[in-house]
Amino acid sequence: MKRFEGKVVLVTGGNRNTGIEIVDLFVREGARVFMCGSSAASTAKGEAILRGRGLDGFTAIPCDVSDWAQVQALFDVIAREAGRLDILVNNAANQGLGHGGPLEMKPEMLWDVFKTNLVGGFQVTQTACNRFFMKQEPNPATNQRGVVVFLGSNTSMRAIRNRTAYVTSKGGIDALVRSLALDLGPLGIRVNEVAPGYIYTERWDALSEDVKARRRLNCPLRKEATGGDIAEAVAFLASDAARNVGGERLVVDAGCSAQHMPEDVDF
Ligand SMILES: NC(=O)c1ccc[n+]([C@@H]2O[C@H](COP(=O)([O-])OP(=O)(O)OC[C@H]3O[C@@H](n4cnc5c(N)ncnc54)[C@H](OP(=O)(O)O)[C@@H]3O)[C@@H](O)[C@H]2O)c1
């Protein structure tokens, strides 16, 4: 029996980088998966990559998670095609790159990032609860109606430079996860977070070997995560094995958060 046989899963931002590996894992583990990118073109591109891997058993629907109407339309498709939802993975993120430092960045950039990372994650979660989780019979193995996993970041606790909007939004996700876990837990909805550190994404392809090596030296385990590593952590929190884990932040950063200073400046 596969780990997620019979489960219906939604992965936002499931069309590239980490999100696509999360979709890949759930499909291979037997789930019926729905995924979205923010636009028709980006979603179709992700769908083609997944189909190219020989994967079936998923539906790709464009949805800008910051747009309430598009979120409702996404859930209309899930209602029509699956009629239920068991697991929501809020992975979509605006990285807030290129906004400049806090002295020059336009204040509205905060909103630009928050509307995807915080408002988007919240309204997808609220819709999942009201349209599916609250109407479903609890899973007999856990007595829970639904599971939510957010993607946060280790930068919410140890900030990175010139990413004010992103870092602040990820701090908001930490608080949002705790708040939702408290209010939704008694209703049988389990909410947690995976907080990654470095992940190898297509953005790493543009880095020099020196920069990659320096980043790896910053990791006690000497290796950035792959999308697959993050997908495994998401799968654990989404699984029945984590049935008593609520409001938790699972850091997956090769030990970076455990250190005060990286090795080459720690004399
Ligand atoms: N990469 C890292 O090193 C790292 C480190 C710590 C935490 N994280 C977190 O881990 C998660 C995955 O990271 P990643 O680097 O793989 O992300 P990414 O490469 O930046 O991809 C972001 C994904 O979110 C989607 N997205 C963005 N805005 C959206 C919107 N308004 N509506 C729907 N989808 C939207 C994108 O779709 P489009 O293709 O349509 O733009 C894309 O699929 C994110 O939550 C990120 O913050 C990443």
The ligand as a MOL file (V3000), in Angstrom:
LIG
                    3D

  0  0  0     0  0            999 V3000
M  V30 BEGIN CTAB
M  V30 COUNTS 48 52 0 0 0
M  V30 BEGIN ATOM
M  V30 1 N 14.4720 27.9590 -2.4480 0
M  V30 2 C 14.8960 28.0600 -1.2020 0
M  V30 3 O 16.1000 28.0130 -0.9350 0
M  V30 4 C 13.8950 28.2170 -0.0770 0
M  V30 5 C 14.3840 28.3970 1.2250 0
M  V30 6 C 13.4890 28.5130 2.2780 0
M  V30 7 C 12.1300 28.4400 2.0440 0
M  V30 8 N 11.6790 28.2510 0.7770 0 CHG=1
M  V30 9 C 10.2350 28.1570 0.5970 0
M  V30 10 O 9.9260 26.8900 0.0280 0
M  V30 11 C 8.8570 27.0450 -0.9230 0
M  V30 12 C 9.3220 26.5870 -2.2960 0
M  V30 13 O 10.4680 27.3410 -2.6400 0
M  V30 14 P 11.0140 27.4240 -4.1400 0
M  V30 15 O 12.3230 28.1110 -4.0710 0
M  V30 16 O 10.8800 26.1100 -4.7850 0 CHG=-1
M  V30 17 O 9.9350 28.4200 -4.7560 0
M  V30 18 P 10.0260 29.1860 -6.1740 0
M  V30 19 O 11.0550 28.5540 -7.0410 0
M  V30 20 O 10.1680 30.6390 -5.8890 0
M  V30 21 O 8.6030 28.8900 -6.7940 0
M  V30 22 C 7.5010 29.5460 -6.2640 0
M  V30 23 C 6.2600 28.8200 -6.7110 0
M  V30 24 O 5.1370 29.5530 -6.2140 0
M  V30 25 C 4.3060 29.8910 -7.2990 0
M  V30 26 N 3.6520 31.1600 -7.0460 0
M  V30 27 C 4.2140 32.3640 -6.8110 0
M  V30 28 N 3.2600 33.2980 -6.6460 0
M  V30 29 C 2.0660 32.6490 -6.7870 0
M  V30 30 C 0.7220 33.0580 -6.7340 0
M  V30 31 N 0.3710 34.3270 -6.4840 0
M  V30 32 N -0.2410 32.1200 -6.9330 0
M  V30 33 C 0.0820 30.8250 -7.1730 0
M  V30 34 N 1.3400 30.3830 -7.2360 0
M  V30 35 C 2.3260 31.2900 -7.0480 0
M  V30 36 C 5.2180 29.9450 -8.5200 0
M  V30 37 O 4.4350 29.8040 -9.6780 0
M  V30 38 P 4.8520 30.5340 -11.0830 0
M  V30 39 O 5.7660 29.5770 -11.7620 0
M  V30 40 O 3.5730 30.7220 -11.7710 0
M  V30 41 O 5.5280 31.8140 -10.7100 0
M  V30 42 C 6.1370 28.7770 -8.2280 0
M  V30 43 O 5.5370 27.5680 -8.5820 0
M  V30 44 C 8.4640 28.5080 -0.8790 0
M  V30 45 O 7.4120 28.6920 0.0130 0
M  V30 46 C 9.7150 29.1890 -0.3910 0
M  V30 47 O 9.4600 30.4240 0.2230 0
M  V30 48 C 12.5290 28.1460 -0.2940 0
M  V30 END ATOM
M  V30 BEGIN BOND
M  V30 1 1 1 2
M  V30 2 2 2 3
M  V30 3 1 2 4
M  V30 4 1 4 5
M  V30 5 2 4 48
M  V30 6 2 5 6
M  V30 7 1 6 7
M  V30 8 2 7 8
M  V30 9 1 8 9
M  V30 10 1 8 48
M  V30 11 1 9 10
M  V30 12 1 9 46
M  V30 13 1 10 11
M  V30 14 1 11 12
M  V30 15 1 11 44
M  V30 16 1 12 13
M  V30 17 1 13 14
M  V30 18 2 14 15
M  V30 19 1 14 16
M  V30 20 1 14 17
M  V30 21 1 17 18
M  V30 22 2 18 19
M  V30 23 1 18 20
M  V30 24 1 18 21
M  V30 25 1 21 22
M  V30 26 1 22 23
M  V30 27 1 23 24
M  V30 28 1 23 42
M  V30 29 1 24 25
M  V30 30 1 25 26
M  V30 31 1 25 36
M  V30 32 1 26 27
M  V30 33 1 26 35
M  V30 34 2 27 28
M  V30 35 1 28 29
M  V30 36 1 29 30
M  V30 37 2 29 35
M  V30 38 1 30 31
M  V30 39 2 30 32
M  V30 40 1 32 33
M  V30 41 2 33 34
M  V30 42 1 34 35
M  V30 43 1 36 37
M  V30 44 1 36 42
M  V30 45 1 37 38
M  V30 46 2 38 39
M  V30 47 1 38 40
M  V30 48 1 38 41
M  V30 49 1 42 43
M  V30 50 1 44 45
M  V30 51 1 44 46
M  V30 52 1 46 47
M  V30 END BOND
M  V30 END CTAB
M  END
